[in-house]
Amino acid sequence: MRTGIIGGRLGYRLLGWLGERTRHKDWCSGANYRDCSKLEALFGPGIWSRLRGKVVIDLGCGIGAEAIEAAQHGAKTVIGIDIRPKVLEAARAAAAAAGVSDRCVFSTHTDERADVILSIDALEHYDDPEQALVMMRRLVADDGLVLIAFGPPWFHPLGGHLFSVFPWAHLIFTEAALIRWRSDFKSDGATRFSEVEGGLNGMTVSRAHRLIEKSVFTIESFEPVPIKRVRRIARWLPREFFTSIVRCALIPAGARQAGREFVGSAAPGRRVITAGSMRNR
Ligand SMILES: C[S@@+](CC[C@H](N)C(=O)[O-])C[C@H]1O[C@@H](n2cnc3c(N)ncnc32)[C@H](O)[C@@H]1O
């Protein structure tokens, strides 16, 4: 992944000075969706009927908020998968507190097949996103549905997550300087972005589309949603730099699914790209 030019002692010292506030931010806290349902904000109110009575896998579930919400809205079973035992513990405790432990389990892996797979803010974190798509196909029923939403993508002003100490800082400073700054307050021993706890793979809008396009899924919809503030003029701005989230709906290639419609809601400035149309852009 491409990183910047300011490195060495200068980069490290500047980051120490500028990054004081960012170092305390928890990127997995779901803070941006405090007053609303993240699933509903991402996929529209139709999401609940999509999940009702279904076996759902949430791949990269974090502390389980969306898995629990899916169970509360009538999903038959929800299996939250994550690579971090610490967040799985927190998710189990939250499910117990919400009274859905009987329908909501959390683990580092599953072999169960699901009707719906959710991947929320996780595609940019998987160490091998291509393999994650292969795994999703193995785990989803032949007539099932995969809903992916991720963001911010890598070229978004805050696409470096923790490393975006100011807009696009992760593209201005070198990876070495950013990692050195981070090692002052994180002790997981990461030496590269890809090694930080929870992973960070530099996913861009185009890379996500390429990966999905050559996967074993058919794209029902692929929607780069522009940053709210620039929504009116988004069509004139470079999409990679001004997309806040990407969301898409995928079905297993070859599966015939009648009457399916995308569960997102259209809003000004949003572009929904359906199968095949992106190649001509
Ligand atoms: C930004 S958090 C998102 C959590 C939750 N989905 C949400 O929207 O709040 C990304 C999660 O993906 C998990 N993750 C990263 N790589 C993974 C993998 N290969 N398999 C499963 N989970 C993974 C991380 O541990 C982290 O908890």
The ligand as a Gaussian input file, in Angstrom:
#p B3LYP/6-31G(d) Opt

LIG

0 1
 C      -13.496000      -2.067000      12.588000
 S      -13.888000      -3.561000      13.357000
 C      -15.610000      -3.695000      12.929000
 C      -16.400000      -4.441000      13.949000
 C      -17.916000      -4.481000      13.701000
 N      -18.231000      -5.231000      12.506000
 C      -18.470000      -3.103000      13.614000
 O      -18.955000      -2.727000      12.537000
 O      -18.428000      -2.366000      14.609000
 C      -13.182000      -4.813000      12.260000
 C      -13.149000      -6.187000      12.881000
 O      -12.713000      -7.160000      11.934000
 C      -11.963000      -8.125000      12.624000
 N      -11.168000      -8.927000      11.680000
 C      -10.032000      -8.569000      11.047000
 N       -9.605000      -9.571000      10.263000
 C      -10.506000     -10.585000      10.390000
 C      -10.612000     -11.882000       9.827000
 N       -9.703000     -12.343000       8.964000
 N      -11.649000     -12.663000      10.205000
 C      -12.567000     -12.199000      11.082000
 N      -12.515000     -10.978000      11.653000
 C      -11.503000     -10.174000      11.305000
 C      -11.149000      -7.306000      13.608000
 O      -10.638000      -8.059000      14.653000
 C      -12.174000      -6.265000      14.046000
 O      -12.840000      -6.647000      15.210000

